[in-house]
Amino acid sequence: MFESLTDRMSKALRNIRGVGKLTEENTAEALKEVRSALLSADVHFKVAREFVERVREKSTGVEVTKSITPGQQIVKIINDELVELLGNDTSEISTARPLRVLMVGLHGSGKTTSTAKLARLFRKRGMKPGLVACDVYRPAAIDQLETLAKEGDFPIYTDRDQKKVIKIAKAGEKELISQGCDVIIFDTAGRLQVDNELIQEVSDLKQKIQPEEVFLVADSALGQEAVNVSKTFHEATNLTGIILTKLDGDARGGAALSMKSLTGVPIKFVGTGEKMDAIEVFHPDRMASRILGMGDVVSLVERAQETVDQDEAERMAKKLRKADFNLDDMLSQMRQVKKMGSLGSIMKMLPGMNGIEIGDEENKKMGRTEAILLSMTPEERNSPNLINGRRRMRIASGSGTHVRDVNQLLKQFGQMRKMMRKLKGKNPEKLMKKMGGGPGGMPGGGMPGGGGLPGGFPGA
């Protein structure tokens, strides 16, 4: 997400580094590039103009302290303005119970999928969500929600014979509350902002069920049109929040930078992929950091806490301290990393890694490494020295790879184990300097089969 904007922002700020004072002259060209970057990212022209003016006012004439460069100082100013533009603070969800959530939006914006994703997120927080199918127009809409509810094991209310949306909603709310649900999510039909009849229908529905939260589900690729959409729905239903979907597939992200500023409605969640757990709480400060290529370590740590098995991590730590690490442990670590998402999505959360491209090929290499490990017997993974030439041929054949791939994996594993034995009982930092290893501590850098990822990616 925001790849295009991040790249152009970086180029715009690169030219201003090295000057002793931020003046109107030496910032004018950089801010011109910043404005161009915002417009190319589909940010509304009014938002882009006002953003640049605020940055110019705050940066002109500012003395640069000895400890930082002018480039760092203007990045700080731009970062603060981006946070302000995106909403400043993370918006909290209503604490009312039962919590009624009305989902509205255009056709194809991802309302039904987002309904199930939101239900999964609420359950992680200890709530019991239930779903109400209020889309009586789209063929198979009820079937889709039923399938998602079954996959997530959520209670769901449907009535295929009833065509009155308000009656479905009221009956569904009553039924799900009787089942002990404390969050009721109403999935409504998609409707165009110019369709007055359907807009009035959702407005009437909102008046009848009196939801605590009304979320507009908006496709991030809408760009400037997202502002008009959100304004129309806000006038009809008094929106309390926005869910931006498909943010992982939009390199521009202009909708995120425009909607809050022009409508006053906060972005509360963002969809980051197709999987049911690919939804995140929207944090303006973290998103601003990502846009400026400074990573998002806090979100990365939170993701690790949610996905990493703590017992397994403690077991692995003990084995590493004893320099007792085998191929089974490598397989376990790789699977832990895969739970956190693709390598590309993880790398983008690390400061300074924004310019490094991690494509599908790198993920495929990681998959091939896993296939090689799974083609070994438990005995071979526990004692790699048993793997002779004949066994290497069998492993390569079983994993659909070449013998050279197996040889490379075993060679890198041997380097890792040798390094761990040297680290045992010694100062790791001094030893790494002596060995000339990278910051990840693995000679040559990279995960076996990972194409030499910088710094020795976790799992190696």
C-alpha positions in Angstrom: 0.0 0.0 0.0 1.1 3.6 -0.7 4.2 2.3 -2.7 3.9 5.1 -5.3 3.3 7.8 -2.7 6.2 6.6 -0.5 8.6 6.5 -3.4 7.8 10.0 -4.6 7.8 11.4 -1.1 11.3 9.9 -0.6 12.6 11.5 -3.8 11.0 14.9 -2.9 12.7 15.0 0.4 16.1 13.7 -0.8 17.1 17.0 -2.4 16.7 19.1 0.7 19.2 17.1 2.8 22.4 18.9 3.7 21.2 22.5 4.0 21.8 24.3 7.2 18.4 26.1 7.5 15.0 25.5 6.1 14.0 28.5 4.1 11.2 29.3 1.6 13.6 29.0 -1.3 15.2 25.6 -0.4 11.9 24.1 0.6 9.8 25.3 -2.4 11.1 22.7 -4.8 10.7 19.9 -2.3 7.2 20.9 -1.4 6.3 21.2 -5.1 7.3 17.5 -5.4 5.4 16.6 -2.3 2.2 18.2 -3.7 2.8 16.4 -7.0 3.2 13.1 -5.1 -0.1 13.6 -3.3 -2.0 14.5 -6.4 -0.6 11.5 -8.3 -1.8 9.3 -5.4 -5.3 10.5 -6.0 -5.4 12.8 -3.0 -8.1 15.4 -3.4 -6.6 18.6 -4.8 -8.0 20.7 -2.0 -6.4 18.4 0.6 -3.1 18.4 -1.2 -3.0 22.2 -1.5 -3.9 22.8 2.2 -1.4 20.1 3.3 1.5 21.7 1.5 0.6 25.2 2.8 0.6 24.0 6.4 4.0 22.3 5.9 5.4 25.4 4.3 4.3 27.6 7.2 5.8 25.3 9.8 9.1 24.6 8.0 10.1 28.1 6.7 12.7 29.7 8.9 12.9 26.9 11.4 16.4 26.5 12.9 17.9 23.1 12.5 19.4 21.6 15.7 22.8 20.1 15.7 21.6 16.6 16.4 19.4 16.3 13.3 19.5 17.3 9.7 17.1 19.6 7.9 15.9 16.6 6.0 15.0 14.9 9.2 13.3 18.0 10.5 11.1 18.5 7.5 10.2 14.8 7.6 9.1 15.2 11.2 6.9 18.2 10.1 5.4 16.2 7.2 4.9 13.2 9.5 3.0 15.3 12.0 0.8 16.8 9.3 0.1 13.4 7.8 -1.0 12.1 11.2 -3.3 15.1 11.5 -4.7 14.6 8.0 -5.4 10.9 8.7 -7.3 11.6 11.9 -4.7 12.2 14.6 -5.9 9.6 17.1 -7.1 6.0 16.7 -10.9 6.0 16.9 -12.4 3.8 19.5 -15.5 1.6 19.0 -18.6 2.1 21.1 -18.7 0.2 24.4 -22.4 -0.3 24.3 -23.8 -3.8 24.6 -25.4 -5.1 22.6 -23.4 -3.3 20.0 -25.3 -2.8 16.7 -23.1 -2.2 13.6 -24.7 -1.2 10.3 -22.5 -1.8 7.2 -23.2 0.4 4.1 -21.4 1.1 0.8 -21.3 0.8 -2.9 -21.7 -2.4 -5.0 -18.5 -4.4 -4.9 -16.8 -2.5 -2.1 -16.4 -5.6 0.0 -19.2 -5.2 2.6 -20.1 -8.9 3.0 -16.4 -10.0 3.3 -15.7 -7.0 5.7 -18.7 -8.1 7.8 -17.2 -11.5 8.4 -13.7 -10.0 9.0 -15.1 -7.5 11.5 -16.9 -10.3 13.3 -13.7 -12.3 13.6 -11.9 -9.2 15.0 -14.6 -8.6 17.5 -14.4 -12.2 18.7 -10.7 -11.8 19.2 -11.6 -9.0 21.7 -13.8 -11.4 23.7 -17.2 -10.5 22.2 -19.8 -12.8 20.6 -20.8 -11.4 17.2 -23.8 -12.4 15.2 -24.6 -11.5 11.5 -27.9 -10.4 9.9 -28.2 -10.8 6.1 -30.1 -7.7 4.9 -29.1 -7.8 1.3 -32.3 -8.8 -0.5 -31.1 -7.5 -4.0 -27.9 -9.2 -4.9 -28.2 -12.8 -6.1 -26.4 -15.2 -3.8 -25.6 -12.4 -1.3 -27.2 -14.4 1.5 -25.4 -17.6 0.4 -22.1 -15.7 0.6 -22.7 -14.5 4.1 -23.9 -17.9 5.2 -20.7 -19.5 3.9 -18.5 -16.9 5.6 -20.5 -17.3 8.9 -20.1 -21.1 8.7 -16.3 -20.8 8.1 -16.0 -18.4 11.1 -18.6 -20.3 13.2 -20.7 -17.2 13.7 -24.5 -17.2 14.4 -26.4 -15.8 11.5 -30.0 -14.7 10.8 -31.5 -15.0 7.3 -35.0 -14.8 5.9 -35.1 -15.5 2.2 -38.9 -15.0 1.9 -39.0 -11.5 3.5 -38.2 -8.6 1.2 -38.7 -5.8 3.7 -35.1 -5.0 5.0 -36.3 -3.3 8.2 -38.4 -6.4 9.2 -35.4 -8.7 8.5 -33.1 -6.4 10.6 -35.5 -6.2 13.6 -36.2 -9.9 13.6 -32.5 -10.7 13.3 -31.5 -8.5 16.1 -34.1 -10.1 18.4 -33.1 -13.6 17.5 -29.3 -13.1 17.8 -29.6 -11.3 21.2 -31.7 -14.3 22.4 -28.8 -16.5 21.5 -26.4 -14.4 23.6 -24.8 -12.3 20.9 -23.5 -8.9 22.2 -22.5 -7.6 18.7 -25.0 -7.5 15.9 -23.6 -6.7 12.4 -26.1 -5.9 9.7 -24.9 -6.6 6.1 -26.8 -4.4 3.7 -27.1 -4.3 -0.1 -24.7 -2.2 -2.2 -26.2 1.0 -3.5 -25.0 3.8 -5.7 -24.8 7.3 -4.1 -27.0 8.6 -7.0 -29.7 6.1 -6.3 -32.0 8.2 -4.1 -34.5 5.4 -3.4 -31.9 2.9 -2.1 -30.1 5.7 -0.2 -33.5 6.5 1.5 -34.0 2.8 2.3 -30.7 2.6 4.2 -31.5 5.9 5.9 -34.8 4.5 7.1 -33.1 1.3 8.3 -30.7 3.3 10.3 -33.5 5.2 12.0 -35.3 2.0 12.9 -32.5 0.0 14.4 -30.6 2.9 15.9 -27.1 1.4 15.5 -24.2 2.6 17.7 -21.8 2.3 14.7 -22.5 2.9 11.0 -19.5 1.9 8.9 -19.0 2.9 5.3 -17.1 0.2 3.5 -15.2 1.9 0.7 -12.8 0.5 -1.9 -9.4 2.4 -1.5 -9.0 2.4 -5.3 -11.9 4.9 -5.6 -9.5 7.8 -5.1 -11.1 11.2 -5.2 -14.6 9.7 -5.9 -14.4 8.2 -2.4 -15.0 11.6 -1.0 -18.3 12.1 -2.8 -19.4 8.6 -1.8 -18.7 9.2 1.8 -20.4 12.5 1.8 -23.6 11.1 0.4 -23.7 8.2 2.9 -22.8 10.4 5.8 -25.7 12.8 5.0 -28.1 9.8 4.9 -26.9 7.7 7.8 -24.6 9.9 9.9 -21.5 7.6 9.6 -19.4 6.9 12.6 -16.5 5.3 10.8 -15.0 4.1 7.5 -13.6 0.7 6.6 -11.1 1.0 3.7 -10.9 -2.2 1.8 -8.3 -3.6 -0.7 -5.6 -1.3 0.7 -3.0 -4.0 -0.1 -3.9 -3.7 -3.8 -3.8 0.1 -4.2 -0.3 1.6 -4.5 -1.7 5.1 -4.3 -4.0 5.3 -1.2 -5.4 8.7 -1.9 -8.8 7.8 -0.5 -7.2 7.3 3.0 -5.6 10.8 2.9 -8.7 12.6 1.7 -11.8 11.1 3.3 -11.2 12.1 7.0 -10.1 15.6 6.1 -13.1 16.4 3.8 -15.9 14.5 5.6 -14.8 14.5 9.3 -15.6 10.7 9.5 -12.7 8.8 10.9 -11.2 5.7 9.2 -11.5 2.9 11.8 -10.4 -0.2 10.0 -8.4 -1.2 6.9 -8.6 -4.4 4.8 -5.1 -5.6 4.0 -5.8 -8.8 2.1 -8.2 -11.6 1.1 -7.9 -13.8 4.2 -10.5 -13.5 6.9 -8.0 -12.1 9.4 -6.6 -9.5 7.0 -8.2 -6.5 8.7 -6.5 -4.0 11.0 -7.4 -1.2 13.3 -6.5 2.0 11.6 -3.7 3.9 13.4 -3.0 7.4 11.8 0.5 7.7 13.3 1.5 4.2 12.1 0.1 4.8 8.7 1.9 8.1 8.4 5.2 6.3 9.3 4.6 3.7 6.6 3.9 6.4 4.0 7.2 8.1 4.8 9.1 4.8 4.6 9.8 4.6 8.3 8.2 1.3 8.8 5.7 0.2 11.4 7.4 -1.7 14.1 4.6 -1.5 16.6 2.1 -3.2 14.2 4.8 -5.8 13.4 5.2 -6.6 17.1 1.4 -6.8 17.6 1.1 -9.2 14.7 3.9 -11.3 16.1 2.2 -11.5 19.5 -1.0 -12.6 17.9 0.5 -15.3 15.7 3.6 -16.6 17.4 3.3 -19.5 19.7 4.9 -18.3 23.0 5.6 -21.8 24.2 7.3 -22.7 20.9 9.3 -19.4 21.1 10.5 -20.2 24.6 11.5 -23.7 23.6 13.4 -22.4 20.6 15.2 -19.8 22.8 16.5 -22.5 25.1 17.7 -24.6 22.1 19.5 -21.6 20.6 21.2 -20.8 23.9 22.5 -24.4 24.0 23.5 -24.3 20.3 21.1 -27.2 19.8 19.3 -26.4 16.5 18.2 -28.9 13.9 16.2 -28.8 10.6 13.0 -29.5 12.5 13.6 -26.2 14.4 14.2 -24.4 11.1 10.9 -25.8 9.7 9.1 -24.6 12.9 10.6 -21.1 12.6 9.6 -20.8 9.0 6.0 -21.7 9.8 5.9 -19.1 12.5 7.1 -16.4 10.1 4.5 -17.5 7.5 1.7 -17.0 10.0 2.6 -13.3 10.2 2.0 -12.8 6.4 4.0 -12.6 3.2 7.7 -11.6 3.4 6.9 -8.4 1.5 4.3 -7.3 4.0 6.6 -7.9 6.9 9.6 -6.2 5.3 7.5 -3.0 4.7 7.0 -2.7 8.4 10.7 -2.6 9.1 12.3 0.9 9.1 14.5 1.5 6.0 13.2 -1.5 4.1 10.6 0.3 2.0 12.8 0.4 -1.2 13.5 -3.4 -1.0 11.2 -5.3 -3.3 10.1 -8.7 -2.0 8.1 -10.2 -4.8 6.3 -13.5 -5.4 9.5 -15.2 -6.3 10.9 -14.8 -2.8 7.8 -16.3 -1.3 8.1 -19.2 -3.8 11.7 -19.7 -2.7 10.5 -19.9 0.9 7.8 -22.4 -0.2 10.5 -24.6 -1.9 12.6 -24.6 1.2 9.6 -25.8 3.2 9.0 -28.5 0.6 12.6 -29.7 0.9 12.4 -29.9 4.7 9.1 -31.8 4.5 10.5 -34.3 2.0 13.1 -35.3 4.7 12.3 -38.0 7.2 12.0 -36.9 10.9 15.3 -38.8 11.5 17.0 -36.8 8.7 15.8 -33.4 10.0 17.0 -34.3 13.5 20.4 -35.5 12.2 21.3 -33.7 9.0 24.6 -35.6 8.8 22.7 -38.7 7.7 21.8 -37.0 4.4 24.2 -38.5 1.9 24.2 -38.2 -1.9 21.5 -40.8 -2.4 19.2 -39.3 0.1 19.7 -35.8 -1.4 18.5 -37.1 -4.7 15.4 -38.6 -3.1 14.7 -35.4 -1.2 15.0 -33.3 -4.3 12.7 -35.6 -6.3 10.1 -35.6 -3.5 10.1 -31.8 -3.2 10.1 -31.1 -6.9 13.4 -29.3 -6.6 17.0 -29.9 -7.7 19.8 -31.5 -5.8 21.7 -28.2 -5.8 18.8 -26.6 -3.9 19.1 -29.3 -1.3 22.8 -28.8 -1.1 22.4 -25.0 -0.7 20.0 -25.5 2.1 22.2 -27.9 4.0 25.2 -25.7 3.4 23.4 -22.6 4.9 22.1 -24.7 7.8 25.7 -25.8 8.5 26.9 -22.2 8.6 24.1 -21.3 11.0 24.8 -24.1 13.4 28.5 -23.4 13.3 27.9 -19.7 14.1 25.5 -20.7 17.0 28.2 -22.8 18.5 30.6 -19.9 18.4 28.0 -17.6 19.9 27.5 -20.0 22.8 28.8 -18.2 26.0 30.2 -15.3 24.1 29.3 -11.7 23.4 27.2 -11.8 20.2 27.9 -8.3 19.0 31.7 -8.6 19.3 31.6 -12.0 17.7 29.5 -10.8 14.8 31.9 -7.9 14.1 34.8 -10.4 14.2 33.0 -12.7 11.7 31.9 -9.8 9.5 28.3 -11.0 9.5 25.3 -8.8 8.7 22.9 -7.3 11.3 20.8 -10.4 11.1 23.8 -12.5 12.2 23.9 -14.9 9.3 27.0 -14.9 7.0 25.9 -13.9 3.6 22.5 -12.7 4.9 19.2 -14.3 4.2 16.9 -17.2 4.9 17.8 -20.5 3.2 16.0 -20.5 -0.1 14.9 -16.9 0.5 17.1 -15.4 -2.1 19.5 -13.7 0.3 17.1 -11.4 2.1 18.9 -8.5 3.8 19.9 -8.9 7.3 19.1 -12.6 7.8 15.4 -12.7 8.0 13.8 -14.1 11.2 13.3 -17.8 10.8 16.8 -18.3 9.5 
